[in-house]
Amino acid sequence: MSDSFSRFEDELDGDTLHEECGVFGILGHPEAATLTALGLHALQHRGQEAAGIVSFDGKQFRAEKHMGLVGDHYTNPATLAKLPGEMAIGHTRYSTTGEVALRNVQPLFAELEVGGIAIAHNGNFTNGLTLRRQIISTGAICQSTSDTEVVLHLIARSRHFSTTDRFIDAIRQMEGGYSMVALTRTKLIAARDPIGIRPLVMGELDGKPIFCSETCALDIIGAKYVRDVENGEIVICEVQPDSSIAIDSRKPVRPEPERLCLFEYVYFARPDSIVGGRSVYVARKNMGINLAKEAPVEADVVVPVPDGGTPAALGYAQASGIPFEYGIIRNHYVGRTFIEPTQQIRAFGVKLKHSANRAMIAGKRVVLVDDSIVRGTTSVKIVQMIRDAGASEVHIRVASPMIFHPDFYGIDTPDADKLLANQCADVEAMADYIGCDSLAFLSIDGLYRAVGGEKRDPARPQFTDHYFTGEYPTRLLDRDGETVGNKLSVMVSHG
């Protein structure tokens, strides 16, 4: 499985995990909307379903929201002209909660008694449904099915006077993994969950503050990285009467050790991003190096499953001494609207986006390196494609551990019983299903060492890793059933 597989292939296979979204915000810059659009373009990999931008021109909030890719809409000067002002926030969406509809496209906006506020959110509130039921029970009406709207209702219901205090009051009631940006008439506010599951960074351009999900969004506009927003931190940037910008930092909840989501390093983040002070590319290459040490195999060529498996495949080749080759060529120009996914088209499988490079494969023992395996259906098709190209042996090496458990912090995952690791008795059975000669996964300690340099501390894990281990870092209040030993007894899929 690769993070490069489009939503079109999801419709065919349902064999892809997706991050919910990316966020971007800037304050005090005359090209705020244009820079936000560029930032969202850099964050497109985090969500391809829809994109939205809200700006404020000193008098009125303006919004442009569209289904589809950033480049399909925000490269049009006429669209950006509808977003005047020196402050803006934006969002790219892949839904894990709420229906696929324009009303759920963020940023969400509300005009409150304390003034207008727009919010864009990456992640998932594990008590969002619980709070929504409480809000509806008071007679309030929800305009969307997005959990982000719950924050707006909590702000509206707060008895505090200022927007900032109301926002903090709302955040105190939320649980789960999130990074968030909010826009008021004078402020850009950024917030990150108490253990830092979802990433959020602070930058500056021409002295103006920026917040975004990854550093690659700073790079595209030539902005300078300042620091990561700390876990549990709320940063308030406010325009002053003299047009200067004051920056305040608050930590309204008890500090806890940071636990970044490991999947940011496995494949969510762009390879050129720095997440948690670590190069994503280096971490992925280290995964491949550790994988070669843990699961060696006699072979003639190492081939990545593009694009997610490429850095790990380079590391595997380097550590094993087996030559690296591009044995699979990706077609970058086939989107999910290319053709209707009829039964006949389904038979083409991954060939719509990937084809075997026969000259590098025929007659050779091939090591396929991928970033992860979810359902395994895509792996089956890729292995068959490599065999059809003449490979004498096909060995799969996966640069992450087996996925046993669903996620509830912003990753769209199948139910536990649909994960291949839970459908097979052991790795050998998984290999038989996929049709490869051998299959091996990186160990959890191997992944930890690749990212942080040390093996996992079972008493206090350094990262969020429940999809591998079953140890959820927060309460899951919206789930039906009880948690026993940090492991869910009943799993409920995202709405």
N, C-alpha and C positions, 0 to 999 in steps of 0.2 A: 504494500500500500504506500502511496506517496501523497504528500500534501499538494502536489501539482495536479492531481486528478480533479477534473471540473465537476460541478454540480450535475452536469449531464451524465457523467459516469455514475454518480450516486444514484440517479434514477434507474440506471441499469442494474447496479450491483448492491447498493446500500453498503459499500465496503470502505467507507471513508469516515474518519473523524474530522470534525470541524470546530474551529474556534468560533466563538459567538461574534466577535467584532473587534474593530480598532477605533480609538478615539483620538481627536486632535483638537487643540484650542490655542488661540493666540489673542493677546490683548494689546491695544495701543498702536497697531501698525496700519498704515493707510491701504495696504494690499491684503487685508486680513482674509477676505473670502478666497482670493486667488491662492494665497499661501496655504490655506486650509485645504483647498482642492488638491494642491500638489502633495500635501502631507497625506491625505486620504489615498491618493494614487500609490504612494509608497507603502501604505498599509492595506492595499487591496487584497493581499494574500490572507488577511484575517477575516474577510467576509466579502463574498461576491454577490449576495442576494440583492442588496440595496445600499444606497448611500444618501446622506442628508447633511445639509449645512444650515445653520441659523446664524444670522448676523444682527448687530444692533447699530443703527446709524445715528444715535443720539436722541432720536425721537420715537422710533418704531422698530420692533423686531421683525425681521424678514426671514422666510424659510423657503428652501428649495429641497424637495425630497423626491427621489426617483428610484424605481426598481431597476436593477441591473448594475453595470459597472460604472466606476467613477468616470472613466474615459468616454463613456457613451453619452454623458450629459454635461460634465463640468469643464470640458474643453471649449464649449461654446461661449464666446464673449457675452452674448446676450443673456445667458443664464447667470453668469457671474455679475453682470450689471444689475441684476435684481437683488444682489446681496451687498449693498453699500455699507460703509461703516468701518471703524477701526478695531472691531472686536468680533470674533466669530468662533464657533465650535462646530465640529463635524464628526461623522460617524460612518463606518462601513459595517454592514450587518450580515451575519449568518444566524438565523434564528435558532435558539434552543428552547425559548419559551415564547408562546404567542404564535398566531397564525401568520402565514405569508401574505401580508396585506400592507398597503401604503400607510394605513393608520398606525401601524406598528413601527414604521421607519423612524429612526431617531436622527437628530435630537428631538425629544418630546418637549413641548412648550405649554406653559400655563400662565395666565394673567391672574395674579393673586392680589390681595389687598395691600401687600407690601411691594408690589411691582411684578413685572414679568420675570420669568426664569425659564431657561432651557437646560435640559440635562441630556448627556450622552453617556452611556454606560457599557463597559465591557465586563462580562462575567455572569454570575447567576446568584440571586439571593435565595438561600436555602429555606428562608421563612417568608418568601414573597407571597405565596398563595395563602398562607396563614394570615398575614397582615391584610391581604386583599379581602378575604372573607370578613375580617373585622371591620374594614372600611365600608364595605357594601352593607353590612348589617346596620350601619348608622344612617343608611339612606343615600349615601353618596353613589354617584354613577361613574363607572370607569369607561373612558372613551376608547381604550385599546385593550389588547390582551397581553401587552408587554409588562414584565415585572418592573420595568423602569418607572412606569406610571405610579407605582406604589410610593416611590420617593416623593413625587410631586404632591400626592395626597397627604403624606405625613408632614411635608413642609406647610401645606395649606392649613392643616389642623393644629399645628404647633402654636402655643401661646406666647412664644418669645416674640420680641419686638422686631429685631433685625433679621434680614434674609440670611445672613451668615449663621446666626444662632439657631434659626429655624432649620437650616441645612444640617448643622451639627446635631441638632435634636433628632432629625430624621435618621441620620447615619448611625446614631447610637442604637437605634431599634432594628437595624438591618444585620443579618448574618449571612455568611457565605464568602465567596471570592469575587472581588470587583475592583476595577479602577474606573474612575468617573471624573468627568469635567462638567461644570455648570457655568452658565452665563446669565448675569443680571445686567441692569442698566449701567452699572459701574464696575462690576467685578467679574473676574475669571477665577473660578474655584476648582481645585483638583483634590481628589480624595482617593485613598487606597485602603483596602481591607486590612484588618488588624494583623494578619499574618503574612500579607503580601503575596497572595496566591497569584493574582494577575499583575503584570508589570505596568509601570507608569514612570515616565521620565520627564524631567524638567530641562528646558533649553532656553536660549535667548537669541534673538536676532535684532540687531541694531538697538540693543538695550531693552527690547520688549520680551516679556515672558511667553513661553510656549510650553504646553504639556501634550504628550503624545504617548501612544502605547509602546513604541520602539524607537531606537535612535536612528533607524533608517529614514524615518519621517523628518528628522532634523537634517540629515545629510542632504536630502533632495532639495532643500531650500537654502542650504548654506548656513544653517543655524549652528550655534555652539552648544554642545552638551554641557549642562551645569551639574546635575546630579540626579540620582533616582529619588522619586518621592518615596519616603520611608513608609514601611508598613504601619498602618494605623494613623497616618499623618493626613491632615487637611491643610492645604496651602491656599491662602486667600490673597489674590492680587487685585488691588483696587486703584482705579484712576482718581487722582487727587484734583482739587480745584485748580492747581497750577499745571495740570496735565502730566505731572510726574506719576509714577506708579509705586505704591507702597505694597510690600510683600510681608505677610504675616503667616506664621506656621503654628498649628495647634495639634495637640494629640489628646482628643477627648476620651479615648478608651485606654484601658490598661495596656502598656507595652507587652508584646509577646515576641518570641524569636521569629524571625522571618522564615517563611517556608514557600519559596517560589515554586510554581508548577513545573515539574520536570518535563512535561510535554512541550513547554516553550523551547527547550533545548533539543528535544527529540525531533520536532519538525514544525511547530507553529511559527516561531519567530523566523524572520528572514536571516539567511546565513551571515549577512554583513552587519547585522545588529549586535549591539552589546547589551546583554540582559543580565541584570544583577552584577554588573562589573565584569562579566565574562564574555568572551567572544563566542557567539553561537557556532561559527564555523569551526573554531578550534575544538570546542566541546564535541561537535559531531565527528570530527576527524579522530579525536581521542576515543570516541565510542568504537570506531572501526578498528583502531589499534588494539584496544582491549578485547574486542571480539575475536580478532585474529589469534591473540594469545590464549583465549579461553576455548575457542572452537576451531582449531586448525583443520585443514583438509588438503589433500593432494589434488591440485588442479592446474589448469593451463592459463586461465584468464579470470580476472575479477571484473564483474560487470555491475554497475549500479542500476537500480530501478529509479529512473529519473522522476523528479529532480531531487526528491527528498533523500534518496540513498547515496547521492554522489559524494559528499564529504566523507561519510563513513566508509564508502568503498575505497576512496583514496587512502584512508588510514589503514584499512585492511590490507590493501596491496602493498603499502609501504612496510608494514610490520611482517607480512608473510613472504615478501619477495616475489609474489606472483604478479605478472604484468597486469596493469589496469587498462581496460579498453571500454570504449562506448559501444557496447554490444546491443543497446536498445536506443533507437532514435525517436525522440518525441516530436510529434506534430503540434506546434504551438498555435495553430490557426483553426482548430476545431472546437467550437463552443457548444454549449448545451442546446442552442437553438439551431444548430447545423441541420438537423434532420429529426423528424419525429421518432421517438424510441419505440418503433413497432417491434413485434416479435422477430421479424426477419432481420432488423437492424441489431437487435440484441445479440444475434449470433456472431456479429463482428467482434463483440467484446472489446478488449483493450486496443485492438488494432485501429480503432478510430483515432486514438491518440498516440499509440506507440507501435513501432515496427522493429523487427529484429534486424540487426546489421549482420547479415549472413557471413560476410567475409571474415568477421572477427569471432564467429561462433562455430561454424561448421567443423565437425570432427574434434572439437575441444571439450575438455572438462571445465564447466563453467561454475563459478561461484557468483550467485546473485546476491547482492547486498541491498537490503531494504531497511526503511526506518522503523516499521512496525507492521504487525498483522492484526487485523480486526476480525472480520468474518472469514477471510481466506479466499473468497470467491475471485478476487482480482489476482491473487497469487496463483490460483489454478490456471487461469488464462495466460498469465505471463510465462509460467513454466511450460505450458503446451506450446506457446509461440516459440520459445527458445528450442524446444525439442524439434519442432517443425523446421527450424532453421538449420538443423543438423548437429546439434550438440550431442556429444557422446554421454555426458553426465551433467546433471543439474543439481547443484547444492545451494540451498538458501541459508544465508546468515542474516539474522535480524539484529539491528543495532539498538534494541531495547528489550526489556523482559516481556514475557507473555502478559496479555491484558486479560484479567479475570473479572474486573469490576467496573460498573458504569461510573460516570462522573456527574456531579451535580453543581459544578462551579463554573459553567460556561462552555464545556465541551459537549458537543452533540454526540452521544454514544449510544450504541444499541443496548437493549436489555441484556442482562447477564447471560441469559440462556441462549442468546444469539451470537455471543462471542465464541470464536473457534476454540479458544483455550478451554472453555467449559463444555464444549460439545465432543471433545476427544479425550480418551483416557490418559494419553501421554503424548510426548513429542513425536514418537514414532507413528502414532495414529494420525497426528496432524500432518506429518510428512506423506503418509499414504493418501490422505485426502487431497493434499495439494498436488501430489504426483511427482515430488522431487526425490532425489536419491538420498539426501540427508537434509536435516533441518536443525538449526541451533539458534538460541537466543542469547543476547548479552545478559549477564547476571545483574541483579539489582546493585550489588557492590561494584561491579564493573561500570555500570552507568553512573553511580555516585562518584567514583574516582575520575571518570571522564569529565564530569561537570565541575565538581568541587575539590577534587584531589584527594578526598578521604572516603573510606567506605561508609556505608550507612550506619548511623547510630540508632539502634532499635529503641533505645530508651527515649531519645529525642531526635527524630528524623530531621535532617537539615532541609529537606525539600518536601513538597506535597507529592505523594506517590501512591495514593489509594487505588488507582486503576490497576496497579501491579500488586499491591500488598493487602488491600482491603481496609487499611487504616485511614479513616476519614478524619481530617484535622478539625472539623467543626461539627456542631449539631446539625442534623438534617430534619428540621421541624416539619417540612412539607411532605415528607415521605410517609406513606401508610405503613404501619408496622413499627416494631421496636428495634433499636440497635443493640446488638449483643457483642461485647468485646470489640467495639468499633467496626463491626461488620454488619451490613444490612441483612435482616432476615427476609424482608420483602422489598423488591425493587419496583419502582414506578418510573416509567419513561417520561421524558420531557414533554410538555404540551406544545 
